[in-house]
Amino acid sequence: FGTVASAPALFKDPSPIWAQKGITAAFNAGIIHGYPDGTFRPNIPLSRPEAIIILQNCLESYSK
């Protein structure tokens, strides 16, 4: 499965401590990827297109 990265090493911006395991697990499962500038932006609301992409990635991950 390759190497497992941790969220602090993945994204430039700090992630909330309480969400660290979930963010790392979602990234490693291919469900989230962050923004092109290397940030995760945990404190801003998702847009509709972002939510759809996450749902699509979840479905694709589940069907594997």
Summary of the structure (lengths in Angstrom):
residues: 64
radius of gyration: 11.8
end to end distance: 13.4
largest distance: 31.2
contacts: 129
relative contact order: 0.17
helix: 50%
strand: 0%
